[in-house]
Amino acid sequence: MDELRIARSTDAGGADERYAAANDPLDDRAAARWAWTFTLVGIVIRLVRYGLRMPLWNDEAFLALNVIRRDYTGLTEGLDTTQVAPIGYLWTSRAAIEWLGTSEFTLRLPALAAGVLALLAFRRLAARALRGTAQVAAVACFAVAYYPYRHAVEVKPYSCDLAAAVLLLAAGMACRRRLSPSRLLGLGAMFALCLPFSYPAVFVAGGVGLALAIEVVPRRRFAELAALVAAGLALVATFGGLYLAAMSGQWNRTGGNMQWHWNEGFPPSPTEPLKLLVWLVKAHTGETLAYPAGGDAPWGLPQAIAAAIGVVALVRSKQTFLVRAVAGMLALALLAAVLKRYPYGFGERVNQHWVPGVCLLLGAGGAEVLARMRSQRRRNHVARLAVGLLLGFAVALPTIDFAKPYKYRFDRDHQEFARWFWRFAGEGRPLVCVGHDLDRKLFDPFSEIQYHVQRSIYRRAPYDGGGAAFASIPRGSPITRVIGTYEHYRPSAQALSDWLGAMDRVYLPPQTATYVVRNDRDQSIVYHVWKFEPRTPEAHLSQVVLPPAEEWAGTKPDAE
């Protein structure tokens, strides 16, 4: 590998402010080639995963159902199924399905776009902050890391959190390299652009602002101070406006549940110092630092050590802006955890805003460790081994997805049933959903989410809100009806008897079939399908007198 050689360069304007380890085996041109290689590899593997059209798993389905059923105004209100998501992401997802139709591809398109943007922006950010081996290590870790790879192809806003964090750090670093009022005002515009797409972006924005304030305030230049204050006001105004418009409604609807779910990410009381110390160690040696492979504590311990080495190396070389920005971000995030408003260090999904800073520090720390090796030959061998392992990891990710193109078998079975039933099972006859098309909510809605999302994706007609979908069915037409029943919730025997009795006055006794979709915990959804033939040429669903809706409440089996 001819790139593995010692070479250094400086900017034409003077000293290079980017960090580089001593005795670096990569020159700037070689580092740029390797950084671009890993960036392109990262884009390719994300596109491969996206192209597999993996079935939505439950967490995705919970959020997708809100996007499918609500309009733009409805998405500003508290979400159903215990979901929280920034309004920019929700509106972008809604626009995607309106313009391109409802499918796994369109629902995941905003996350994919954010994931690719994050990769390209991080390549630029790393080039501004690091040189040589440090730059390549940071980009490689970011590009092939499992969590960003996975979240780039999910119906979730975590990829937007990642992209927002990268863009804000890059904007802050650009301001720091050339301080001016116009750049500081531009940073305020970046705050207003990123926050609608990411809640934790406020921590990154605050950290960047604090890091810049440390440099701007001592200069005592009124124009710069005024611009920095304006950027801070833009941050506060944007966050406040988003809180009033959407965040408060989501918090009122799901805040209690989310606090319970995030409980591990909130620190113990300072009156219990030993528990607090253990909590801090776990928070900084687990998923939030375990890149690229991931894992709970203590799998992030080697990375935590490498990141600490990176901090020391950056401080010694007087490249402290990145350290200050990351420290400010973590301090604000920790404050939010103390107030029980956002988890800190536990749950990599909700801490994707850590990733850019972590990868940059890992790059600096890894390069410093490499530079400390006395033998040039050993440094080259270790560098080659690291590159090979990272490229191997990039190959392994899509290979595993090809072998298992779903998160859970349950999700795949839902997808396969929906694809077959809503497109082919009708054999030319109208397909009617009892729950939506007849506006009869037979079962606990939480237990039928997968069924309803898959129906929206694979049924040829768009979701219409229920109640009037059968109006266009011709008189005298045979029909096929379906309901999905969770094993813990089913209609009472009396309700089912009443419904079939009402149908019997207009249609002949039906042919019946059941299809069972069982999950990995041996629980199941049972799809009940009835095929009805009309009694007369004038028979129509409008002639069926259904019992009042309140008689159709779902019941647990043991309640009968």
NUNUVO-119345 format. One line per 2 residues: number of its first residue (from 0); for each residue x, y, z of C-alpha. Coordinates in Angstrom, 3 decimals. Each point is the difference from the previous one (the first is absolute). Layout:
<dokols>
NUM	X/Y/Z  ... .
</dokols>
This chain:
<dokols>
0	0.000/0.000/0.000  1.883/3.040/-1.269 .
2	-2.209/2.300/2.075  1.563/-1.207/3.244 .
4	2.952/2.313/0.120  1.077/2.953/2.093 .
6	-0.910/3.346/-1.512  -1.173/3.317/1.372 .
8	-1.345/3.175/-1.548  -1.122/3.440/1.108 .
10	-2.538/2.402/-1.380  1.322/2.707/-2.278 .
12	-1.261/2.583/2.472  2.164/-1.231/2.878 .
14	-0.344/-2.551/2.773  -2.510/-2.787/-0.513 .
16	-2.539/0.105/2.832  -1.135/-3.589/-0.544 .
18	1.203/-2.610/2.431  2.529/-2.588/-1.201 .
20	2.041/-2.478/2.026  3.777/0.017/-0.146 .
22	1.619/-2.471/-2.417  -3.280/-0.310/-1.891 .
24	0.280/-2.688/-2.704  -2.552/1.734/-2.274 .
26	0.457/3.215/-1.937  -2.976/2.272/-0.717 .
28	-0.642/-1.289/-3.500  0.005/-3.640/1.074 .
30	-2.188/0.813/3.004  -2.527/1.712/-2.267 .
32	-0.120/-3.043/-2.297  -0.597/-2.387/2.883 .
34	-2.565/2.290/1.594  -1.955/0.199/-3.251 .
36	0.277/-3.767/-0.427  -1.619/-0.653/3.367 .
38	-2.615/2.696/-0.607  -1.042/-1.631/-3.273 .
40	0.022/-3.434/1.632  -2.296/1.348/2.709 .
42	-2.428/1.385/-2.590  -0.023/-3.250/-1.990 .
44	-0.764/-2.248/2.967  -2.858/2.284/1.061 .
46	-1.473/-0.110/-3.495  0.288/-3.796/0.021 .
48	-1.918/-0.256/3.265  -2.593/2.456/-1.307 .
50	-0.433/-2.050/-3.170  -0.787/-3.168/1.971 .
52	-3.394/1.485/0.928  0.122/-1.575/3.416 .
54	-3.387/-0.198/1.763  -0.780/2.662/2.560 .
56	0.522/-1.210/3.543  -2.282/1.082/2.824 .
58	1.820/3.192/0.984  -0.066/1.179/-3.601 .
60	-3.642/-0.984/-0.427  -1.000/1.960/3.112 .
62	1.350/3.238/-1.490  -0.978/-0.807/-3.603 .
64	-3.658/-0.349/0.993  -0.012/3.624/1.180 .
66	1.581/1.210/-3.237  -2.461/-1.998/-2.123 .
68	-3.194/0.965/1.823  0.625/3.656/0.898 .
70	0.220/3.167/-2.062  2.606/2.693/0.616 .
72	-2.039/1.699/2.710  -0.720/-3.296/1.721 .
74	3.708/-0.770/0.127  0.589/3.053/2.206 .
76	-2.155/-1.546/2.725  0.869/-2.737/2.460 .
78	0.714/-3.201/-1.904  -1.666/-3.366/0.445 .
80	1.704/-3.249/1.070  2.372/1.739/2.447 .
82	2.062/1.713/-2.695  2.146/3.140/0.029 .
84	1.550/1.511/-3.142  1.021/3.486/-1.197 .
86	-2.458/1.789/-2.242  2.483/0.488/-2.864 .
88	0.511/-3.742/-0.277  -3.749/-0.709/0.251 .
90	-0.925/2.526/-2.677  2.753/-1.216/-2.332 .
92	-1.217/-3.579/0.423  -3.587/1.061/-0.663 .
94	1.054/1.864/-3.148  1.912/-3.059/-1.229 .
96	-3.037/-2.292/0.148  -2.269/2.663/-1.512 .
98	2.314/0.519/-2.960  1.309/-3.527/-0.502 .
100	-2.632/-2.276/1.568  0.122/-2.083/3.162 .
102	2.686/-2.680/0.089  2.971/-1.104/2.072 .
104	2.179/2.004/-2.412  -1.833/3.310/0.380 .
106	-0.451/-0.321/3.757  3.748/-0.541/0.394 .
108	1.075/2.577/-2.557  0.455/2.914/2.473 .
110	2.236/-2.125/2.230  2.064/-1.175/-2.976 .
112	0.445/3.551/-1.292  1.109/1.130/3.468 .
114	2.386/-2.966/0.282  1.692/0.736/-3.325 .
116	0.156/3.733/0.792  1.607/-0.811/3.350 .
118	2.689/-2.080/-1.711  0.890/2.694/-2.524 .
120	-0.053/2.755/2.610  2.112/-2.034/2.419 .
122	2.604/-0.548/-2.688  0.291/3.780/-0.265 .
124	-0.068/0.490/3.784  2.782/-2.540/0.534 .
126	2.119/1.702/-2.670  -0.389/3.314/1.852 .
128	0.863/-1.437/3.410  2.557/-2.765/-0.654 .
130	2.790/-1.010/-2.335  1.559/-3.219/-1.166 .
132	-0.716/-3.197/1.903  -2.223/1.781/2.511 .
134	-2.284/1.221/-2.772  -0.232/-3.404/-1.688 .
136	-0.650/-1.810/3.282  -2.820/2.390/0.910 .
138	-1.680/-0.233/-3.422  0.374/-3.783/-0.161 .
140	-1.484/-0.476/3.466  -2.916/2.274/-0.863 .
142	-0.663/-1.586/-3.411  -0.124/-3.654/1.033 .
144	-1.408/0.357/3.533  -2.991/-2.281/0.500 .
146	-2.386/2.420/1.720  0.171/2.842/-2.576 .
148	-0.185/-2.623/-2.769  -3.154/-1.508/1.481 .
150	-1.763/3.273/0.840  0.564/1.343/-3.522 .
152	-2.587/-2.563/-1.182  -2.668/0.247/2.703 .
154	-3.281/1.887/0.377  1.465/1.920/2.917 .
156	1.593/3.463/0.438  3.319/-1.252/1.408 .
158	1.802/0.476/-3.300  -1.159/3.627/0.026 .
160	1.524/0.406/3.487  3.298/-1.217/-1.430 .
162	-0.102/2.275/-3.058  -0.943/3.047/2.084 .
164	2.888/-0.623/2.401  2.506/-0.261/-2.864 .
166	-1.277/3.150/-1.717  0.072/2.038/3.201 .
168	3.526/-1.097/0.918  1.155/0.750/-3.557 .
170	-1.619/3.443/0.086  1.566/0.751/3.361 .
172	3.420/-1.054/-1.190  -0.337/2.153/-3.120 .
174	-0.825/2.991/2.220  2.925/-0.701/2.262 .
176	2.503/-0.162/-2.868  -1.057/3.428/-1.260 .
178	-1.935/1.949/2.597  -2.239/2.679/-1.493 .
180	-3.468/1.424/0.689  -1.389/-1.435/-3.231 .
182	1.159/-3.518/0.848  -1.412/0.231/3.497 .
184	-3.341/1.141/-1.426  0.167/-2.905/-2.426 .
186	0.473/-2.288/2.998  -3.249/1.351/1.446 .
188	-1.732/-0.870/-3.281  1.435/-3.513/0.260 .
190	-1.473/-0.300/3.497  -3.429/0.924/-1.364 .
192	0.395/-2.489/-2.863  1.106/-3.023/2.048 .
194	-2.154/0.173/3.117  -3.331/-0.786/-1.761 .
196	1.518/-3.332/-1.075  1.637/-1.009/3.272 .
198	-0.837/0.519/3.661  3.521/-0.748/1.369 .
200	1.488/2.403/-2.563  -0.618/2.664/2.641 .
202	2.783/-1.551/2.108  2.441/0.088/-2.910 .
204	-0.988/3.556/-0.908  0.454/1.085/3.612 .
206	3.407/-1.706/0.210  1.174/1.668/-3.211 .
208	-1.272/3.372/1.197  1.803/-0.310/3.331 .
210	3.237/-1.057/-1.712  -0.155/3.044/-2.279 .
212	-0.867/2.346/2.863  3.279/-0.923/1.711 .
214	1.831/1.394/-3.045  -2.307/2.868/-0.984 .
216	-0.487/1.661/3.413  3.726/0.664/0.726 .
218	0.386/1.686/-3.429  -2.456/2.737/1.092 .
220	-1.151/0.792/-3.527  -3.517/1.374/0.145 .
222	-1.129/-1.291/-3.406  1.113/-3.548/0.815 .
224	-1.566/0.097/3.469  -3.276/1.298/-1.442 .
226	-0.004/-2.705/-2.683  0.681/-2.712/2.589 .
228	-2.853/1.306/2.172  -2.259/0.005/-3.074 .
230	0.942/-3.618/-0.706  -0.819/-0.892/3.613 .
232	-3.358/1.765/-0.249  -0.719/-1.904/-3.212 .
234	0.695/-3.233/1.866  -2.288/0.937/2.907 .
236	-2.761/1.312/-2.278  0.076/-3.070/-2.235 .
238	-0.082/-2.415/2.910  -2.745/1.986/1.730 .
240	-2.099/0.169/-3.155  0.354/-3.739/-0.597 .
242	-0.908/-0.700/3.603  -3.209/2.005/-0.254 .
244	-0.889/-1.356/-3.445  0.619/-3.715/0.501 .
246	2.327/-1.084/2.788  -2.303/0.940/2.876 .
248	-2.865/-2.011/-1.487  2.222/-3.040/-0.438 .
250	1.371/0.344/3.521  -3.470/0.317/1.516 .
252	-1.123/-3.079/-1.914  2.983/-2.287/0.527 .
254	2.392/1.694/2.460  -0.872/-2.258/2.924 .
256	0.494/-3.166/-2.033  3.247/1.266/-1.485 .
258	1.405/0.872/3.417  -0.725/-3.539/1.127 .
260	1.570/-1.393/-3.169  3.066/2.245/0.350 .
262	0.417/-0.519/3.739  3.410/-1.660/-0.360 .
264	1.294/3.136/-1.723  -0.736/2.254/2.991 .
266	2.762/0.309/2.637  -0.478/-1.152/3.597 .
268	-0.200/2.560/2.772  3.287/1.733/1.014 .
270	-0.756/-1.240/3.509  0.959/-3.470/-1.286 .
272	3.533/0.715/-1.299  0.945/-3.649/-0.575 .
274	-3.074/-0.654/-2.147  0.624/3.243/-1.861 .
276	3.611/-0.974/-0.705  -1.037/-3.436/-1.300 .
278	-2.675/1.649/-2.147  2.522/2.427/-1.521 .
280	2.430/-2.808/-0.795  -2.710/-2.050/-1.704 .
282	-1.268/3.047/-1.912  3.463/0.578/-1.494 .
284	0.988/-3.611/-0.675  -3.163/-1.277/-1.685 .
286	-1.914/0.456/-3.234  0.681/3.708/-0.366 .
288	3.738/-0.613/-0.429  0.044/-3.577/-1.330 .
290	0.799/0.882/-3.613  0.093/-1.467/-2.551 .
292	-1.311/-3.410/1.161  -2.323/1.075/2.821 .
294	-0.766/-1.699/3.306  -0.943/0.683/3.608 .
296	2.474/0.855/2.749  2.847/-0.835/0.231 .
298	0.359/-0.516/-3.782  0.536/3.735/-0.398 .
300	2.878/0.098/2.501  2.857/-0.225/-2.589 .
302	-1.666/2.760/-2.023  -0.436/2.112/3.130 .
304	3.737/-0.322/0.661  0.830/0.836/-3.622 .
306	-2.326/3.024/0.109  1.676/1.188/3.210 .
308	3.387/-0.318/-1.703  -1.433/2.023/-2.880 .
310	-1.101/2.743/2.394  3.492/0.190/1.507 .
312	1.622/0.059/-3.435  -2.277/2.806/-1.227 .
314	0.566/2.075/3.140  3.781/-0.426/-0.188 .
316	-0.027/1.107/-3.621  -2.209/2.971/0.954 .
318	-2.853/-1.199/-2.247  -2.569/0.438/2.721 .
320	-3.124/1.206/-1.825  -1.269/-3.526/-0.647 .
322	0.654/-1.002/3.618  -1.869/3.049/1.300 .
324	-2.950/-0.543/-2.351  -0.359/-3.677/0.951 .
326	0.400/0.791/3.705  -2.660/2.706/-0.229 .
328	-2.369/-2.353/-1.811  0.457/-2.705/2.632 .
330	-0.433/2.477/2.867  -3.327/1.220/-1.414 .
332	-1.131/-3.553/-0.698  0.890/-1.013/3.548 .
334	-1.974/2.951/1.356  -3.044/-1.163/-2.008 .
336	0.435/-3.477/1.500  0.172/1.433/3.520 .
338	-3.299/1.780/-0.731  -1.389/-3.294/-1.387 .
340	-0.703/1.449/-3.414  2.394/-2.006/-2.174 .
342	2.133/-3.110/0.637  3.766/0.228/0.217 .
344	2.353/-2.767/-1.100  -2.532/-2.857/-0.004 .
346	-1.772/-0.900/-3.230  2.162/0.612/-3.055 .
348	-3.092/0.806/-2.105  -0.822/3.149/1.940 .
350	3.675/0.975/0.317  1.015/0.112/-3.647 .
352	1.052/3.630/0.546  3.032/-1.402/1.843 .
354	1.285/-1.855/-3.054  1.853/2.747/-1.960 .
356	1.953/1.175/3.037  0.721/-3.565/1.115 .
358	1.324/-1.025/-3.421  2.195/3.100/-0.301 .
360	1.502/-0.625/3.440  0.468/-3.690/-0.805 .
362	1.823/0.984/-3.185  2.338/2.332/1.882 .
364	0.558/-2.544/2.775  0.618/-2.881/-2.396 .
366	2.510/2.039/-1.994  1.794/0.976/3.205 .
368	0.265/-3.635/1.112  1.371/-0.930/-3.421 .
370	2.542/2.823/0.143  1.302/-1.238/3.364 .
372	1.156/-3.250/-1.556  3.761/0.180/-0.443 .
374	0.274/-2.183/-3.071  -1.057/1.463/-3.336 .
376	-0.540/-3.528/-1.271  -2.325/-0.796/2.904 .
378	-1.948/3.215/-0.587  -0.548/-0.968/-3.636 .
380	-1.110/-3.520/0.950  -2.472/1.263/2.591 .
382	-1.364/2.592/-2.419  -0.509/-2.623/-2.710 .
384	-1.678/-2.339/2.488  -2.369/2.736/1.184 .
386	-0.962/0.924/-3.568  -0.606/-3.657/-0.832 .
388	-2.174/-0.536/3.081  -2.098/3.085/-0.706 .
390	-0.519/-0.948/-3.647  -0.858/-3.523/1.124 .
392	-2.555/1.417/2.392  -1.516/2.010/-2.863 .
394	-0.360/-3.193/-2.049  -1.466/-1.946/2.933 .
396	-2.868/2.432/0.645  -1.863/-0.420/-3.329 .
398	0.964/-3.686/-0.148  -1.853/-0.618/3.262 .
400	-2.955/1.984/-1.308  -0.114/-2.110/-3.167 .
402	-0.054/-3.142/2.122  -2.683/1.402/2.334 .
404	-1.898/2.838/-1.726  -2.179/0.793/3.008 .
406	0.397/0.897/3.676  -2.462/-2.625/1.242 .
408	-1.659/-2.890/-1.812  -3.320/1.365/1.240 .
410	0.501/3.164/-2.077  0.818/-1.973/-3.122 .
412	-3.108/-2.168/0.395  -2.198/3.083/0.390 .
414	1.471/1.430/-3.174  -0.457/-3.212/-1.967 .
416	-3.626/-0.400/1.080  -0.834/3.624/-0.825 .
418	1.760/-0.195/-3.375  -1.975/-3.119/-0.909 .
420	-3.374/0.920/1.442  -0.425/3.629/-0.986 .
422	1.291/-0.534/-3.519  -0.973/-3.503/-1.021 .
424	-2.371/-1.714/2.453  -3.157/1.738/-1.164 .
426	-0.083/-1.870/-3.339  -1.733/2.982/-1.556 .
428	-2.477/0.604/2.828  0.077/3.078/2.275 .
430	2.142/-0.343/3.122  -1.505/1.567/3.098 .
432	1.652/0.599/3.374  -2.527/-0.292/2.814 .
434	1.953/2.353/2.238  0.547/2.896/-2.403 .
436	-2.278/-0.328/-3.005  -3.021/-0.691/2.236 .
438	1.269/2.254/2.775  -0.311/-2.750/2.610 .
440	2.923/0.002/2.429  -0.246/-3.570/1.202 .
442	3.317/-0.279/1.799  2.511/1.885/2.057 .
444	1.582/2.322/-2.609  3.524/-0.392/1.422 .
446	-0.052/-3.726/-0.752  -0.972/0.436/-3.656 .
448	2.522/2.628/-1.058  2.067/-2.253/-2.247 .
450	-3.141/-1.196/-1.778  -1.236/3.521/-0.701 .
452	3.398/1.308/-1.184  0.501/-2.946/-2.347 .
454	-3.546/0.488/-1.289  0.795/3.638/-0.801 .
456	3.144/-1.013/-1.866  -1.327/-2.907/-2.042 .
458	-3.638/0.826/-0.576  -0.370/1.663/-3.378 .
460	-2.488/2.581/1.287  1.414/2.695/2.312 .
462	-0.961/0.263/3.626  -3.317/1.881/0.196 .
464	-0.680/0.141/3.713  -2.646/-2.719/-0.098 .
466	-3.763/0.055/-0.170  -0.610/0.659/-3.700 .
468	2.413/-2.237/-1.881  -2.753/-2.467/-1.041 .
470	-2.146/2.674/-1.708  1.419/-0.851/-3.432 .
472	-0.568/-3.772/0.319  -2.494/-1.140/-2.701 .
474	-3.301/-1.469/1.112  -0.106/-3.756/-0.089 .
476	3.779/-0.250/0.265  1.598/-2.707/2.143 .
478	2.363/1.391/2.632  2.921/-1.167/2.111 .
480	0.393/1.359/3.517  2.945/-0.139/2.360 .
482	0.785/0.891/3.598  3.243/-0.565/1.903 .
484	-0.343/-1.142/3.590  2.750/0.106/2.586 .
486	-0.009/-3.139/2.130  -0.640/2.070/3.151 .
488	-2.908/1.932/-1.548  -2.912/-1.426/-1.974 .
490	-3.644/0.873/-0.527  -2.437/-1.560/2.405 .
492	-1.895/-3.025/-1.234  -3.240/2.001/0.204 .
494	1.399/2.893/-2.061  1.282/-2.351/-2.665 .
496	-3.339/-1.843/-0.078  -1.915/3.273/-0.340 .
498	2.194/1.137/-2.883  -0.280/-3.265/-1.923 .
500	-3.741/0.058/0.606  -0.230/3.476/-1.526 .
502	2.031/-1.137/-2.990  -2.154/-3.122/-0.404 .
504	-3.042/2.100/-0.903  1.735/1.329/-3.115 .
506	2.698/-2.601/-0.814  0.208/-3.777/-0.019 .
508	1.914/-1.773/2.810  3.676/0.795/-0.591 .
510	3.008/-2.118/-0.782  2.471/0.584/2.835 .
512	3.750/-0.289/0.371  2.593/0.996/2.595 .
514	3.670/0.916/-0.442  2.310/0.048/3.018 .
516	3.058/2.247/0.234  2.085/-1.005/3.017 .
518	2.794/2.101/1.484  3.308/-1.024/1.556 .
520	-1.561/-0.108/3.483  -2.650/-2.432/-1.234 .
522	-2.744/2.618/0.062  -2.206/0.332/-3.046 .
524	-2.247/2.095/-2.156  -2.851/-1.963/-1.584 .
526	-1.435/1.320/-3.250  -3.645/-1.018/-0.459 .
528	-1.227/0.055/-3.602  -3.626/-0.415/-1.114 .
530	-1.160/-0.336/-3.608  -3.648/1.003/-0.451 .
532	-2.251/-0.692/-3.017  -3.088/2.243/-0.465 .
534	-3.487/-1.405/0.521  -1.502/2.216/-2.728 .
536	1.307/2.023/-2.962  -0.777/3.151/1.986 .
538	1.857/-1.010/3.162  2.348/2.683/1.351 .
540	1.892/0.764/3.198  -2.137/3.079/0.570 .
542	-2.923/-2.359/0.660  1.795/-1.653/2.913 .
544	-1.262/1.414/3.295  2.969/-0.147/2.358 .
546	-0.287/0.087/3.786  1.014/3.236/1.754 .
548	3.752/0.552/0.074  0.235/-0.218/3.775 .
550	-1.002/-3.664/-0.135  3.149/-0.760/-1.967 .
552	2.624/0.744/2.634  2.848/-2.492/0.081 .
554	0.175/-2.326/2.998  2.702/-2.161/1.474 .
556	-0.594/-3.740/-0.274  -0.046/-0.409/3.769 .
558	-2.675/2.705/0.283  -2.622/-2.107/-1.719 .
</dokols>
